[in-house]
Amino acid sequence: MRVDDGPARSRPTVVIHRRVDDAAVLLPALVIAQTALTCPVSGLMAIDHALRTGSVTLADVESWCSRLKDHVGRAHLVPVLALADGRRESPLESHSALTFHHWGWRLHPQFEVPGTQYRADARLGASRVLIECDGTGKYDEQGSEMREKLREDEIRSLGWEVVRITTELLTERTKLIRRVNAALSRAQRRAA
């Protein structure tokens, strides 16, 4: 961000925002708001992490967002603020929340699965479909993959459907929507 009154500048690898109000230093809440202006996915990842670690409050970020109302990209701030939630535990969970939001679906983060000691990364709306976000480090610990399979078997035995999300799958819209719709159909048939 500029610290003088000069104009904003944009290059392929960097955006220099014009100064916001009287800000002479970059505060975390301001940086998050400015990030969301140019990349809502990165903005949501940043605010979710900052809320989880307690380094900002939602009110801090909202305050800075209100000061950015005349900046390019301000429309990105609306979904980022609406979805901000410190319960998400990974960037992939944040990315998934924004992607599903754009498709008209709401993910409820860190859903406690009734009848178990397990927590899913998210629940799809009020359905019996759970979302699990599989990042690269999820199965690094020896035996973690087997524990995850047993956990998922128990969850499915209670009538829940599980859709696994990866970063790559988020870019394959048709494939992911087909998987989610199939899981929703299976869950509805079970409930009938």
C-alpha positions as CSV (number, residue, x, y, z in Angstrom):
1,M,0.0,0.0,0.0
2,R,1.2,3.5,-0.8
3,V,2.0,5.7,2.2
4,D,1.7,8.8,0.2
5,D,-1.3,10.1,-1.9
6,G,-0.1,8.7,-5.2
7,P,-2.2,6.4,-7.4
8,A,-2.6,2.7,-7.2
9,R,-0.4,0.6,-9.5
10,S,-0.8,-2.9,-10.9
11,R,1.7,-5.2,-12.4
12,P,1.4,-8.9,-13.3
13,T,3.0,-9.9,-10.0
14,V,2.0,-7.2,-7.6
15,V,-0.7,-4.7,-6.8
16,I,0.2,-1.5,-5.0
17,H,-3.0,-0.1,-3.4
18,R,-3.4,3.6,-2.9
19,R,-3.3,4.7,0.7
20,V,-6.4,4.0,2.8
21,D,-7.5,6.9,5.0
22,D,-4.6,7.8,7.3
23,A,-3.0,4.4,7.4
24,A,0.7,4.7,7.6
25,V,1.4,1.1,8.3
26,L,-0.1,-2.2,7.1
27,L,-2.2,-3.8,9.8
28,P,-3.3,-7.4,9.4
29,A,-7.0,-6.5,9.0
30,L,-6.2,-4.0,6.3
31,V,-3.9,-6.4,4.5
32,I,-6.7,-9.0,4.5
33,A,-9.2,-6.5,3.2
34,Q,-6.8,-5.4,0.4
35,T,-6.0,-9.0,-0.5
36,A,-9.7,-9.8,-0.8
37,L,-10.1,-6.9,-3.3
38,T,-7.9,-8.6,-5.8
39,C,-8.4,-12.3,-4.9
40,P,-11.4,-13.3,-2.9
41,V,-10.0,-16.9,-2.4
42,S,-6.8,-15.6,-0.9
43,G,-8.8,-13.0,1.1
44,L,-11.0,-15.7,2.6
45,M,-8.1,-18.0,3.3
46,A,-6.4,-15.1,5.1
47,I,-9.3,-14.0,7.2
48,D,-10.3,-17.5,8.2
49,H,-6.7,-18.1,9.4
50,A,-6.5,-14.8,11.2
51,L,-9.8,-15.3,12.9
52,R,-8.8,-18.8,14.0
53,T,-5.5,-17.6,15.4
54,G,-7.1,-14.5,17.0
55,S,-4.8,-12.1,15.2
56,V,-7.8,-10.1,14.0
57,T,-11.5,-9.8,14.7
58,L,-14.2,-9.7,12.1
59,A,-15.1,-6.2,13.2
60,D,-11.5,-5.1,12.5
61,V,-11.7,-6.4,8.9
62,E,-15.2,-5.1,8.4
63,S,-14.0,-1.6,9.5
64,W,-11.2,-1.6,6.9
65,C,-13.5,-3.0,4.2
66,S,-15.9,-0.1,4.8
67,R,-13.0,2.2,4.0
68,L,-12.3,0.4,0.8
69,K,-15.8,0.9,-0.6
70,D,-14.6,3.0,-3.5
71,H,-11.7,0.7,-4.5
72,V,-11.7,-1.6,-7.5
73,G,-12.7,-5.1,-6.5
74,R,-15.0,-4.0,-3.7
75,A,-17.7,-6.5,-4.8
76,H,-15.3,-9.3,-3.7
77,L,-15.5,-8.1,-0.1
78,V,-19.2,-9.0,0.3
79,P,-18.8,-12.9,0.0
80,V,-15.5,-12.9,1.9
81,L,-17.0,-11.1,4.9
82,A,-20.2,-13.2,4.7
83,L,-18.2,-16.5,4.7
84,A,-15.5,-15.5,7.1
85,D,-15.3,-18.2,9.8
86,G,-12.4,-18.9,12.2
87,R,-13.4,-22.6,12.5
88,R,-11.9,-23.6,9.1
89,E,-8.6,-25.3,9.6
90,S,-7.0,-25.2,6.2
91,P,-6.8,-23.0,3.1
92,L,-8.5,-25.8,1.1
93,E,-11.5,-25.6,3.4
94,S,-11.7,-21.8,2.8
95,H,-11.4,-22.2,-0.9
96,S,-14.1,-24.9,-0.9
97,A,-16.4,-22.7,1.0
98,L,-16.1,-19.8,-1.5
99,T,-16.4,-22.2,-4.5
100,F,-19.6,-23.8,-3.1
101,H,-21.0,-20.4,-2.2
102,H,-20.6,-19.3,-5.9
103,W,-22.6,-22.4,-6.9
104,G,-25.4,-21.5,-4.4
105,W,-24.5,-24.0,-1.7
106,R,-23.5,-23.2,1.9
107,L,-20.9,-25.2,3.8
108,H,-21.1,-25.3,7.6
109,P,-17.5,-25.7,8.8
110,Q,-16.3,-28.3,11.4
111,F,-19.6,-30.2,11.7
112,E,-19.8,-32.5,14.7
113,V,-21.2,-35.8,13.3
114,P,-24.0,-36.9,15.6
115,G,-23.5,-40.3,17.1
116,T,-19.8,-40.2,16.7
117,Q,-16.7,-38.6,18.1
118,Y,-15.9,-37.3,14.7
119,R,-15.9,-33.9,13.1
120,A,-16.2,-33.4,9.3
121,D,-14.6,-30.4,7.6
122,A,-18.0,-29.2,6.5
123,R,-21.7,-30.2,6.1
124,L,-23.4,-29.2,2.9
125,G,-26.4,-27.1,4.0
126,A,-28.9,-29.1,6.0
127,S,-28.3,-32.3,3.9
128,R,-26.7,-35.5,5.1
129,V,-23.7,-34.8,2.9
130,L,-20.3,-34.1,4.5
131,I,-17.3,-32.5,2.8
132,E,-13.8,-33.6,3.6
133,C,-10.9,-31.5,2.3
134,D,-7.9,-33.6,1.5
135,G,-4.7,-31.5,1.3
136,T,-1.3,-32.8,0.6
137,G,-0.2,-33.2,4.3
138,K,-3.4,-34.9,5.6
139,Y,-2.0,-38.4,5.4
140,D,1.7,-37.8,6.2
141,E,1.5,-39.6,9.6
142,Q,1.9,-43.4,9.4
143,G,-1.4,-45.2,9.7
144,S,-3.4,-42.0,9.1
145,E,-4.9,-43.2,5.8
146,M,-6.2,-46.4,7.4
147,R,-7.7,-44.4,10.4
148,E,-9.4,-42.1,7.9
149,K,-10.9,-45.0,6.0
150,L,-12.3,-46.6,9.2
151,R,-13.6,-43.2,10.4
152,E,-15.4,-42.7,7.0
153,D,-16.9,-46.2,7.2
154,E,-18.4,-45.5,10.6
155,I,-19.8,-42.1,9.3
156,R,-21.3,-43.7,6.2
157,S,-22.9,-46.5,8.3
158,L,-24.9,-43.8,10.1
159,G,-26.4,-42.7,6.9
160,W,-24.1,-39.9,5.9
161,E,-22.6,-39.4,2.5
162,V,-19.0,-38.1,2.2
163,V,-17.5,-36.1,-0.7
164,R,-13.8,-35.7,-0.7
165,I,-12.4,-32.4,-2.1
166,T,-8.9,-31.7,-3.4
167,T,-7.4,-28.6,-4.9
168,E,-7.4,-30.2,-8.3
169,L,-11.1,-31.2,-8.0
170,L,-12.1,-27.6,-7.2
171,T,-11.0,-26.7,-10.7
172,E,-13.0,-29.5,-12.3
173,R,-16.4,-27.9,-11.8
174,T,-18.5,-30.4,-13.8
175,K,-16.9,-33.4,-12.1
176,L,-17.3,-32.0,-8.6
177,I,-20.9,-30.9,-9.1
178,R,-21.7,-34.3,-10.5
179,R,-20.2,-36.0,-7.3
180,V,-22.0,-33.6,-5.0
181,N,-25.3,-34.1,-6.8
182,A,-24.9,-37.9,-6.7
183,A,-24.1,-37.8,-2.9
184,L,-27.2,-35.6,-2.4
185,S,-29.4,-38.1,-4.4
186,R,-28.0,-41.1,-2.4
187,A,-28.7,-39.2,0.9
188,Q,-32.2,-38.4,-0.2
189,R,-32.9,-42.0,-1.2
190,R,-31.7,-43.2,2.2
191,A,-33.9,-40.7,4.0
192,A,-37.0,-41.8,2.1
